[in-house]
Amino acid sequence: MPRPIKDPRARHQQMAADLRAMILSKDLPPGSKLPSTAQLQQEYGVPNQTVQNAVAVLKREGYADSSPGKGVFVRERPQHIVTPAAFITPPPAGQPYPWLSEAERRGLKGSVDLLHVAEVTPPAQVRLAFGLADSDVAVLRKQLMQLDDEPAELVHSYYPVDIARGTPLAEKRRIKGGTPRALSDLGIIPQEFVDQVSTRPPTPEEFLALELPPDVSIMRTFRVVYAQGRRPIEATVMVKAGHMYELQYYQVVNPTSGVEPSQG
């Protein structure tokens, strides 16, 4: 017999989850008014305080704002769309890092805070990607990406020491055009990349760095970039606030040869 399923979360968390889903699906579009307290009380059979707690969750997460005397409205803040392929190609010499250019294109102010650069023993997942022994090291560049002065993404990028040592990649300074430009200047051009995307609760470091609301998961992307001959040249762990981002993939259909995978 199938087990009876019961949502173990508090009632206000269940309500917030329903409303959040409606906001993300555009059934409650930006600028629209949330159902009134009375409507939500009747629909869910809960007291006023439960409704207020649910709305408070949405406000903390940035989905809703109050307008005194008018009600609670869906905040006009679109989800940040992640297009993975947009950040792999090196920009032309002298041009900014594509992450910053993409933010500007969307009317946002992007900035990068370089937190740490060092030779470290990387995580096992990175060692496996690079074919390193347990005692081997890689060059780490740790950065906090911001949009409109709000934390958006915590990034740990690792590079094989035979590529990065003695180059700008190993220096604690920002690189014009970002690390794709630095690799290109070394004659190392990315040919392909593989992303593994998962979600989980944040670590304490991630929770504080990204200034997350309670109970928000993070979107974790582990990316390995390869050069010619499938040589791994970069492995990056990117952590984003799960409630602020959507991934966007697409395929280009070639009528003469079938489906050609593409990302952007």
C-alpha positions as CSV (number, residue, x, y, z in Angstrom):
1,M,0.0,0.0,0.0
2,P,1.3,3.5,-0.7
3,R,2.2,5.5,2.3
4,P,0.0,8.5,3.1
5,I,1.9,11.7,2.3
6,K,1.8,14.6,4.7
7,D,3.8,17.8,4.4
8,P,5.7,18.1,7.7
9,R,6.4,21.8,7.3
10,A,4.6,24.5,9.4
11,R,1.4,25.8,7.8
12,H,2.8,29.2,7.1
13,Q,5.7,27.6,5.2
14,Q,3.3,25.6,3.1
15,M,1.4,28.7,2.3
16,A,4.6,30.6,1.4
17,A,5.6,27.7,-0.9
18,D,2.3,27.9,-2.8
19,L,2.5,31.6,-3.2
20,R,6.1,31.5,-4.2
21,A,5.3,28.9,-6.9
22,M,2.5,31.1,-8.3
23,I,4.9,34.1,-8.4
24,L,7.6,32.1,-10.3
25,S,5.0,30.7,-12.7
26,K,3.8,34.2,-13.3
27,D,0.3,33.3,-12.1
28,L,1.0,36.2,-9.7
29,P,3.0,38.5,-12.0
30,P,5.2,41.4,-10.9
31,G,3.1,44.2,-9.6
32,S,0.1,42.1,-8.9
33,K,-1.6,42.1,-5.5
34,L,-1.4,39.0,-3.3
35,P,-4.7,37.6,-2.1
36,S,-6.1,39.4,0.9
37,T,-5.5,38.1,4.4
38,A,-9.2,37.2,4.6
39,Q,-9.0,35.3,1.3
40,L,-6.0,33.3,2.5
41,Q,-7.5,32.6,5.9
42,Q,-10.6,31.1,4.2
43,E,-8.6,29.2,1.5
44,Y,-6.2,27.6,4.0
45,G,-8.4,27.5,7.1
46,V,-5.7,29.2,9.2
47,P,-5.7,32.2,11.6
48,N,-4.5,35.7,10.8
49,Q,-1.1,35.2,12.3
50,T,-0.3,32.2,10.1
51,V,-1.1,34.3,7.0
52,Q,1.1,37.1,8.3
53,N,4.0,34.7,8.9
54,A,3.7,33.3,5.4
55,V,3.7,36.8,3.9
56,A,6.7,37.7,6.1
57,V,8.6,34.8,4.5
58,L,8.0,36.1,1.0
59,K,9.1,39.6,2.0
60,R,12.3,38.3,3.5
61,E,13.0,36.4,0.3
62,G,12.4,39.5,-1.8
63,Y,9.3,38.3,-3.6
64,A,6.8,40.7,-2.0
65,D,6.6,44.3,-0.7
66,S,3.9,46.0,1.4
67,S,2.2,49.2,0.3
68,P,0.7,50.9,3.4
69,G,-3.1,51.0,3.1
70,K,-3.1,49.1,-0.2
71,G,-1.9,45.6,0.5
72,V,1.0,43.3,-0.4
73,F,2.3,43.2,-3.9
74,V,4.6,41.0,-5.9
75,R,7.9,42.7,-6.1
76,E,8.9,43.8,-9.6
77,R,12.3,42.0,-9.4
78,P,12.7,39.5,-12.2
79,Q,14.6,36.3,-11.6
80,H,18.2,36.4,-12.7
81,I,18.5,34.2,-15.8
82,V,21.7,32.2,-16.0
83,T,23.0,31.4,-19.5
84,P,26.0,29.2,-18.9
85,A,27.6,29.5,-22.3
86,A,27.7,33.3,-22.1
87,F,30.6,33.3,-19.7
88,I,33.0,30.8,-21.3
89,T,34.1,32.6,-24.4
90,P,37.0,35.1,-23.7
91,P,36.0,38.7,-24.3
92,P,38.0,40.8,-26.8
93,A,41.2,42.3,-25.4
94,G,40.4,45.4,-23.2
95,Q,36.8,44.4,-22.7
96,P,35.3,43.7,-19.3
97,Y,34.5,40.2,-17.9
98,P,31.4,38.9,-19.7
99,W,29.6,38.5,-16.3
100,L,29.8,42.3,-15.9
101,S,28.8,43.0,-19.4
102,E,25.8,40.7,-19.1
103,A,24.7,42.5,-15.9
104,E,24.9,45.9,-17.6
105,R,22.9,44.6,-20.6
106,R,20.1,43.7,-18.2
107,G,20.2,47.1,-16.5
108,L,22.1,46.0,-13.4
109,K,25.3,47.1,-11.8
110,G,27.7,44.1,-11.6
111,S,30.8,44.0,-9.4
112,V,33.4,41.4,-8.3
113,D,35.0,41.2,-4.9
114,L,38.2,39.1,-5.0
115,L,38.3,37.4,-1.6
116,H,41.3,35.1,-1.8
117,V,44.0,33.7,-4.1
118,A,46.3,30.9,-3.1
119,E,47.7,27.5,-3.8
120,V,45.5,25.0,-1.9
121,T,44.6,21.4,-1.7
122,P,41.3,21.4,-3.7
123,P,38.2,19.4,-2.9
124,A,38.0,15.8,-4.0
125,Q,35.7,16.7,-6.9
126,V,38.2,19.1,-8.3
127,R,41.1,16.7,-7.8
128,L,39.2,14.1,-9.7
129,A,38.5,16.5,-12.6
130,F,42.2,17.5,-12.8
131,G,43.6,14.0,-12.2
132,L,45.4,15.1,-9.0
133,A,46.7,13.0,-6.1
134,D,45.3,13.7,-2.6
135,S,48.4,15.8,-1.7
136,D,48.5,17.9,-4.9
137,V,47.6,21.5,-5.0
138,A,45.8,23.8,-7.4
139,V,45.5,27.6,-7.6
140,L,42.3,28.9,-6.1
141,R,40.6,32.2,-7.0
142,K,37.7,32.9,-4.6
143,Q,35.3,35.7,-5.5
144,L,31.9,37.2,-4.5
145,M,29.8,38.4,-7.4
146,Q,27.3,41.2,-6.7
147,L,24.4,42.7,-8.6
148,D,23.3,46.2,-7.6
149,D,25.5,45.9,-4.5
150,E,23.7,42.8,-3.3
151,P,25.6,39.4,-3.0
152,A,24.6,37.2,-5.9
153,E,27.1,34.4,-6.2
154,L,30.0,32.9,-4.3
155,V,32.6,31.4,-6.7
156,H,35.6,29.1,-6.1
157,S,37.6,28.7,-9.3
158,Y,40.6,26.2,-9.4
159,Y,43.4,26.0,-12.0
160,P,46.1,23.4,-12.5
161,V,49.4,24.8,-11.1
162,D,51.3,24.1,-14.4
163,I,48.9,26.6,-16.0
164,A,48.4,29.2,-13.4
165,R,51.6,29.4,-11.3
166,G,53.5,32.6,-12.2
167,T,50.6,34.1,-14.2
168,P,47.9,36.7,-13.4
169,L,45.7,33.7,-12.4
170,A,47.8,33.3,-9.3
171,E,48.0,37.0,-8.4
172,K,45.6,38.6,-5.9
173,R,44.3,41.2,-8.3
174,R,41.3,41.5,-10.6
175,I,41.9,40.5,-14.2
176,K,40.6,42.7,-17.0
177,G,38.3,40.5,-19.0
178,G,38.2,37.9,-16.2
179,T,39.9,34.5,-16.1
180,P,38.7,33.5,-19.6
181,R,40.8,36.5,-21.0
182,A,43.8,35.4,-18.9
183,L,43.6,31.9,-20.2
184,S,43.3,33.2,-23.7
185,D,46.4,35.4,-23.3
186,L,48.2,32.2,-22.3
187,G,47.2,30.6,-25.5
188,I,44.7,28.3,-23.8
189,I,41.2,28.5,-25.4
190,P,38.2,26.7,-23.9
191,Q,36.6,24.2,-26.2
192,E,33.9,22.7,-24.1
193,F,32.5,22.6,-20.6
194,V,30.4,20.4,-18.4
195,D,28.0,21.6,-15.7
196,Q,26.6,19.6,-12.8
197,V,23.8,21.5,-11.1
198,S,22.3,20.6,-7.7
199,T,20.5,22.2,-4.8
200,R,21.1,21.9,-1.1
201,P,20.9,23.9,2.2
202,P,23.7,26.5,2.4
203,T,26.8,26.1,4.5
204,P,27.3,28.7,7.2
205,E,29.9,30.5,5.0
206,E,27.5,30.6,2.1
207,F,24.6,31.7,4.2
208,L,26.5,34.7,5.5
209,A,28.3,35.6,2.3
210,L,25.1,35.6,0.2
211,E,23.0,37.2,3.1
212,L,20.4,34.5,2.6
213,P,16.9,34.5,4.2
214,P,16.2,31.5,6.4
215,D,15.1,28.3,4.8
216,V,16.4,29.2,1.3
217,S,18.4,26.6,-0.6
218,I,21.4,27.4,-2.8
219,M,21.9,26.4,-6.4
220,R,25.3,24.8,-6.8
221,T,27.0,24.5,-10.1
222,F,30.2,22.5,-10.6
223,R,31.7,23.3,-13.9
224,V,34.8,21.8,-15.6
225,V,36.2,23.7,-18.6
226,Y,38.3,21.8,-21.2
227,A,40.7,23.0,-23.8
228,Q,41.9,21.2,-26.9
229,G,42.4,17.5,-26.4
230,R,39.9,17.6,-23.5
231,R,42.6,19.0,-21.2
232,P,40.9,20.3,-18.0
233,I,41.9,24.0,-17.5
234,E,39.4,25.2,-14.9
235,A,37.1,23.7,-12.3
236,T,34.6,26.1,-10.6
237,V,32.1,25.8,-7.8
238,M,29.4,28.5,-8.2
239,V,26.9,29.0,-5.4
240,K,23.8,31.1,-6.0
241,A,20.8,31.9,-3.9
242,G,18.2,29.4,-5.1
243,H,15.3,31.8,-4.9
244,M,17.0,34.4,-7.1
245,Y,18.0,32.4,-10.2
246,E,16.8,30.4,-13.1
247,L,18.9,28.4,-15.5
248,Q,18.2,28.8,-19.2
249,Y,19.2,26.2,-21.7
250,Y,18.0,25.9,-25.3
251,Q,18.5,23.7,-28.3
252,V,18.8,24.8,-31.9
253,V,17.0,22.4,-34.2
254,N,18.8,21.9,-37.5
255,P,16.2,20.7,-40.1
256,T,19.0,19.0,-42.2
257,S,20.8,17.2,-39.5
258,G,18.5,16.9,-36.5
259,V,19.0,18.5,-33.1
260,E,22.2,20.3,-32.5
261,P,22.8,20.9,-28.7
262,S,23.4,24.5,-27.8
263,Q,23.5,26.4,-24.6
264,G,23.0,30.1,-24.0
